[in-house]
Amino acid sequence: MGHYARVTHGESGTHLLRGVDPEKDQTYFLCQLTQAQLKNVLFPIGHLRKSEVRQIAREAGLPTAEKKDSTGICFIGERRFAQFLANYLPARPGDIVTDAGIVLGRHDGLMNHTIGQRKGLHIGGLQEFGKAPWFVVGKDLEKNRLIVAQGIDHDLLQSDSCILEDINWIPAGLPPEELACTAKFRYRQADVPVIVTFEPDGHARVRFQTDVRAVTPGQECVFYQGEECLGGGTITAVFKAGVPRGIAIKEDHP
């Protein structure tokens, strides 16, 4: 039936706009679409809120009118994500360690965890560390270690810039060398004011006007100008004051 997004067509080309329902807007996931693709796309419910879609379904007598919202990955069906990944990526168990290198437990594969994650670590109840919850703050890919720290706002979760690759620019024409806009670093995150510098080699550097929590390599950074989605790119590196975040924290980290 179509994603919650909108398109407009005019002399300046095709523009991808946010869906009217901010809770269901899907433009974050559509940022890699091109002019050629969008000019032939219809989003028939992008101008509606989910509550309105449900009401239309009730009036039409559709059994899905009261169906529970899907919160998983639609194209793999109702199954556990870790089990799905295990079909394609062999599990490599390793240590869960603090940022000081103290071993707290074991993980069943780095691909099953993301920066900022709290649930599913199975390292609670460590009395010598107090009651503060643990969060994933990094991955040491070389040593196959999952790095954790206590506190939802731990400094290792904060960053002020990132590098992108595989940039897709949706509006007709090339992007400017530098752009002030807003960005999202994960779905349903509030927009963050940023300055984007597009490099000649195809990469982009994104500077945040305020520190942002749990920006994660491998996820998408998506650009917005008001209601319009301008495109985005894949996050390859994250920094705080020039220091890398989220990857390969050294064993002798203070």
Secondary structure, DSSP 8 states (H G I E B T S, - for coil): ---SEEEEEETTEEEEEE-S-TTT--GGGGTT--HHHHTT---TTTTS-HHHHHHHHHHTT-GGGG-----S-GGG-SS-HHHHHHTTS----EEEEETT--EEEEES-GGG--TT--TT------GGG-S--EEEEEEETTTTEEEEEESTT-GGGEEEEEEEEEEEE-SSS---SEEEEEEESSTT---EEEEEEE-TTS-EEEEEEEEEE---TTSEEEEEETTEEEEEEEEEEEEETTEEEEE---TT--
